[in-house]
Each structure stands twice: as C-alpha cells, then as structure tokens.
Amino acid sequence: METIDSRGFLELMTELIAMVDEVVSLAKDPDTEREVFTEFALLVKRFSPILNELRDNEKSMDMPTIQEALESLEKQLKRSKVLIQSPNSNTFVKHVDEMTHDLGRSLGLLLFATLEVSTDFKEKIGDLYKELMNARFSLNSSSPSSSRVSEFVSELKVVEEIEEEEISLEPLDIGDVVMQIKYGNDEEFKYALLGLNEFTGSEKVSNEWIDDEGIIPILFNRFSSSKPENRLIIIQILRRLALENADNKEKMADVGYLSMLVKSLTRDVEERREAVGLLVHLSDLPAVRRRMGRIQGCIVMLVAMLNGDDPVASHDAGKLLNAFSSNTQNVLHMAEAGYFKPLVKYLKEGSDMSKVLMATALSRMELTDKWRASLGEDGAIEHLVKMFTAGKLESKLSALSALQNLSILTENIQHLISSGIVAPLLQLLFSVTSVLMTLREPASAILARIAQSESILVNQDVAQQMLLLLNLSSPVIQCHLLQALNSIASHSSASKVRRKMKENGAIQLLLPFLMEKNTKIRSLSLNLIYTLSKYLPEELTEHLGETHISIIVNIISSSTSESEKAAAVGILSNLPISDKKATDIFKMANLLPILISTISSSNATSSPTTRWLEESVAGVLIRFTNPSDKKLQLLSAEHGVIPLLLKLLSSGSPVAKCRAATSLAQLSQNTLSLRKSRKSRWLCVPPSADAYCEVHDAYCFVNSTFCLIKAGAISPLVKILEGEDRDADEAVLGSLATLFQDEIWENGSNYIAKISGVQAIIKVLESGTVKAQEKALWILERILRVDEYRVKYGESAQVVLIDLAQSGDPRLKPTVAKILAQLELLQAQSSYF
C-alpha cells in the first residue's frame, strides 16, 4: 500500500467524518422506524471526536498501518449505510449486531496502528472498541417495510468493494457456490467464499442447508491448502456459523479442525486475530477445552499472543487461557510457557492435592530469573510458605522444594524473610521427628540462600542456632549451614553477630572441620574461619596452635582447589604479625617456598579466586619482610620473594599491589645499614661497577641489601601512582620514601627526577587520600629543596599546593606552608595557617 500525501490523508479523514454523520443521520431518520438503529446511531456518533483528534495528529499522515485501518473503517461505514437503507430482513437485528462488531474490528485495527499517540487517546479508542465488540441489540419495536428486490445485489457489491475485486463476475447461485467451494481453483474458491460469506450473513441459507451440504467439513478440508486471504475468509465464515448455531460448534470441535485453527495462531496478524476469536466462541464446549489443551504448541502460542502487541488478540488469548485453567494439566503447560497467574491461583485457592501438584511442578521446573521474579511478584512465595507452615508432610516437602527453586533469585529472598519463614526453618532443623527428617536438607538450602541478605540479621540469634546445629547434622546440611554462617559473618553490619559467635567459641568449634575428609565441608569451614579471622584475629591467635597451622600449611601444599588454598593462606595472613610464635611455626613448616611455588603454579588467567590467592600470599609476605628481623628478610630474599613482589606490583590487584609495596618498603628500610661501602676494607673481591648504586652511594645487591634500585622496583612503583587506582598510593609512597632518608635524600631526589617520577607524586596531591597526600608532601618537600627542581616543578606543584592550602585537610597545612615558603610564595613565618 502506498503512503498517501498529507492532502490525501486530510481528504480521507474529512470524508470519513462526513460518512459518520451520514450514517448517524440515516439511522435516526424516522422513516427507518427501528429503535435498534437509534442505539446503533449513538455508538457510531462516538467515532466523530476520535476521527477529529486523529486528523489533527500530523504523525498519523505518514503511517501506512493507520491508512489501512481507516480504509477498513470506511468500507464498514459504507456497509452500514446499505444495511440501514435495506432493513427488510427478518433477522436485521442480527445483522446490526454483526455490523457493529465489524466496526469494532476496524477500530481495533486503528488501536493497534496508533502506537505513537497519547495514552488518553488510546484509552478513548479502546473504550469504544470494547463497547462495539460487546454490543448486543434487541428488537423492542419494529414494523415491516416493503421488500426491495435489489437488497442482495447491493450488499454483494459492497462485499466486492471490501475485498477489492477488480474483475466483474456474474453473481453465483447457491449451487455454484457449493461446487466451486468443493472443486474450484484458488480464484474461483475465493469468489465462492465471498458468495458463501454473503449468503450466511444475510441468512439466504439455513443451518439445515449448511449441514446437508457438509459446508463446515468442506471448508476445513480446503483450509490448510488455501492462500492466506482465503484462510482469513474461511475463519470469518466459521465464526459466523459458530455464533449462529450451537450444533455448528459441535461440528468444529473435531481435534483435526482445532489443530488447523491452532496453526493459524502462528500466522499473520489478521489470521491470528480471527482464529483466536473463533476458538473463544468454541471454548464454551468442554470437549474443545479438553482437546485444545492437548494440541502441541497451543498454550505456548496463546501465552505469546497474551504478551503480544495486538490488543484484540491478547484479550481473546487471555479469555482462552482462563477457560483452559480449569484443567490443572493446562495450568502446568501455561507455567512452562511463562504464564504463572493460574498456577499461583491454585496455590492460593486450590485443593490440597492441586496445591501439592503445582508446588511439585515448580520445584522441578527450569525457571529463568525473569520467571522467578514473576512468581515472586505474583505472590507464589507467600502461598508456598503457608503450605510449609500449615500443611501436611507432603505439602511441606513440595512447598520447600519449590521455595528452594525460587530462592535462587536474590530478589526473592526479601519475600521469604518477610513471610516469616526463618524461624520455622530453624525449628524444623532442630526437630528430631523422623518423618520430618526428609525436609531438613531443602530447609537448610533455603536458609543458606536467605543468609545472603543482610535482612536475616533481624533474627539476632540465627547464627548461634546454626552453630549449635553443625555437629548434629548430615554432611549436606552441614555444607548449607557453613555457607549460611559465612554469608552472615561477611555482612558489614554483622559486628554484634560476630561478637556473639566469638563468645560462643565459633573458631574453636570450626577447627576440627579442617581435618574433614569431605572436601566440600573442609573448604567451606576454611572460608568461614577466614571470614571470622579478618574480624577476630586475636581469637584466631588464641586457638590456632602448631597442629592446626601445620594442617593449614599442608592444605596449601597439597590441595588441588585454588579457592581452598586462597582461604588457607588468607587465614595465615590474618594472624597478627606480632605473633612471633606463629612466625617460627611458619619457618619450621617451610611455608615460604610453598607460598612462592603456589603463586608460580597458580592460574595465569586473572579471576576472583586467583586475585584472592595473590592478596593472601602478599599478606603473609609482610610478616616475612619485617624490618626488625634482618635474618628473616635475608631468608625471604634467598627464596625469591623480591621477584614475586615485583610481579605483584605489575599485575596484581590493588590490594596485592598495596601489600607488595609494603613488603618492599620494609626491605628497603634496611638497605642503608646493609649496603657495602666502596671504601670498605672487608671486600676480598671488589664488586663490579654495575653493583654501584647512585642513590645509596655504595655497592648494592638485590638479595643481600634489598636495594629497590637494583631490583628494578622504582619504575613499577611510579607507574602505580600514574594510574587511576588510588588504593595502593600510600604503600607505594612508603616504599619511595625510603629513598629520601636523611643521608640520601638528595640522591633520591635526583633519581626520581631522572626517571620522571615527580609529576606522579604531584598527582597524588590532587586526588589521593589524606594519608597518601601526607607522604607525597613529605617527599615533595625534600625534592624541592634542590634549586633545579624548584625551578622545574615549582610551577606545576604550586597550583595543587594553593588548592590544598585553601580547601585541603587541616593536617596537611603545615607541610603545605613549608613548601610554599620554599617556592617563595609564602613567608616562612606566615600566620596564614
């Protein structure tokens, strides 16, 4: 269909508005003497404001779908004129009914086409559409009028106009229609269908004739092989026949016929709409509802139409699904297609048996997260919880299994907590009644899911109750309880709960699980001990003796699970560094080479587990690089710790980088005391010239003096400062600060300037934390003592410094003032600060 120009659109709208007025005028004409027409006129008159508003909408001019809908409406209005002018049939009331419904369908097309209009306008169209489709007229008064010989001829011409016939054919008699419907080619068949459509519409043929000629079976026999336009006419004829006679519906109830109509649900918009409308008419037969539910794909297609864009088809699909929902098997098919409202209704109002059936189906169904969310929003969780708390054993089991499936979605956890399920679940886990034992596993699984939400903390004693259950449960339940406890202990607002866990000896209770042969229980126990050790390191020191440390070291060296290794190393990293006894046990257990080997053999691909492992190892290495123990530092260097730290600086997570920089800073603190002076008399063999360090002004070595310069650590440290992540700044600056000790600050300044690192330090002043800014200012003050660097970097530094002076943290202002005085921007004794 070609798009009409704006002039053509306005002309069409003007003609339609005029035609509406004409139909209303004809219907109200006293000569018609029919009250039915008066009621019909009131409905048609309501088209005028809709058409006027549409005419003023410029966007409508260029939309072919609106044009098609308007042309359909124009044809129906022309038919209305013919009907009003020829009201001599004994069944004219039925014709007015049909005409009104046809006008409604045309308006439905307009409703579907007007996607870009206002909601109010769409509602106005939708309201009239519903009234037209629901209209039923009755004959209150009528008076016979003289018949007109031309009635059939006039109406057939209108039908020919509607179908846009471009060839002139002689009208067919009833015998010709039957013959061509049975045996005609596509074109003859189409013309015969138009004739049959008119005969049935004007009641020129009786139901006995329809039955005797076998019209319904003939139409269905030709249906599958027909062209789309012919299938559409067939369905329209069948709809009329179904409306006129209940026996006709029975003839259409054959499962083969129904299957053909279901197939039409997959075709184009008009055929879909007409097919679902016919099925609605047929669905008041129990046999049809029963058979349709068994036709493959029927319910799936109806659910798709319910959620589709066609309001007419969607409405009818909803009616059908509602009709089918009296059968529980159909309801399950609807749920499998993603339509859950009937299932939820059964959970709420059904018999105990149907509730169990629905809950069991939910427990076994492969649900998407979208479907889980839909069930949660529709109230399924509340009804299932009620089944669990108040039902018999079978109800409890099916409800718990369904809830276990729904609890996979995080958004549903709040529904579970709000429904008050936590206390009954714990009560069930403490139960010793044998018949309830089968319920404990799904109950513990649901608790593990609920524990992921901080809302569980409203039940303040839940963690203590779970701890009590640990040694009283089967391995599967123990796993769920350990998962739940770890989630609870991890919540940021769980400090009170963690304190109570400490008071109840949680770590002491968990340590025996490290010797579990069940690897899942052991791994989950390690995770929980690790979580608690982050917040309760003193508790860990108190209970973690040589035996348990040896067990943990053995897990690190022998486990095939990277996450288990990460948790085990993490526990050791959380032991206070001041615990020298633990350090001695680590040395005896040969932990250091095990850690280096673990990192070397870990997955090269970065993952959350790999990052966790690296961060945990970096945490333990802070202990092994303690500046107060040079022998331990030497041991670490001999085992290759420094190359590992450099690797973490370059490719580790921000936490790993921070910890690696801390270890390097600790090593570098002792470089000055360990350096080999060029004037020393104790050097049997003079070192090579390459060993000389310009910063420390001595011979330096990676593994014996821990020199950051010789290790090649300065460039990766500066690179971190140049990056966008600020988490490691303080530790990195701590490492660089070791190059600015009193004896060597000028050499350090020269070296940082030489590798272009000064701007990176200034950058920290712009966006770093207060502690990082303090360290950066300390270093910058020393660099700017050198005249050359005051000139070179003073201008770029002063902008940041002035900003810090005006709006920075008060703790920074004395140092800022000192540097500004160096730059001669402020008198040294200024009271500005």
Buried (B, 14 or more C-beta within 10 A) or exposed (E): EEEBEEEEBEEBBEEBBEBBBBBBEBBBBEEBEBBBBEBBBEBBBBBBEBBEBBBEBEEBBEBEBBBBBBBBBBBBBBBBBBBBBBBEBEBBBBBBBBBBBBBBBBBBBBBBBBEEBEEEBBEBBBEBBBBBBEBEBEEEEBEEEEEEEEBBEBBBBBBBEBBEBEEEEEEBEBEBBBBBBBEBEEEBBBBBBBBBBBBBBBBBBEBEBBBEBEBBEBBBBBBEEBEEBBBBBBBBBBBBBBBBBEEBBBBBBBEEBBBBBBBBBBBEBBBBBBBBBBBBBBBEBEBBBBBBBBBEBBBBBBBBBBEBEBBBBBBBBBBBBEBBBEBBEBBBBBBBBBBBBBBBBBBBEBEEEBBBBBBBBBBEBEBEEEBBBBBBBBBBBBBBBBBBBEBEEBBBBBBBBBBBBBBEBEEBBBBBBEBEBBEBBBEBBEBEEEEBEEBBBBBBBBBBBBBBBBBBBEBEEBBBBBBBBBEEBEEBBBBBBBBBBBBBBBBEEBEEBBEBBBEEEBBEBBBEBBEBEBEBBBBBBBBBBBBBBBBBBEBBBEBBEEEBBBBBBBBBBEBEBBBBBBBBBBBBBBBEBEBEEBBEBBEEBEBBEBBBBBBEEBEEEEEEBBBBBBBBBBBBBBBBBBBEBBEBBBBBBEBBBBBBBBBBBEEBBBBBBBBBBBBBBBBBBBBBEBBBEEEEEEEEEEBEEEBBBBBBBBBBBBBBBBBBBBBEBBEBBBBBBEBEEBBBBBBBBBBBBBBBBEEBBBBBBBBBBEEEBBEBBBBBBEEBBEBBBBBBBEBBBBBBBBEEBBEBBBEEBBEBBBEBBEEBEEEBBEBBBBBBBBBEBBEEEEEEB
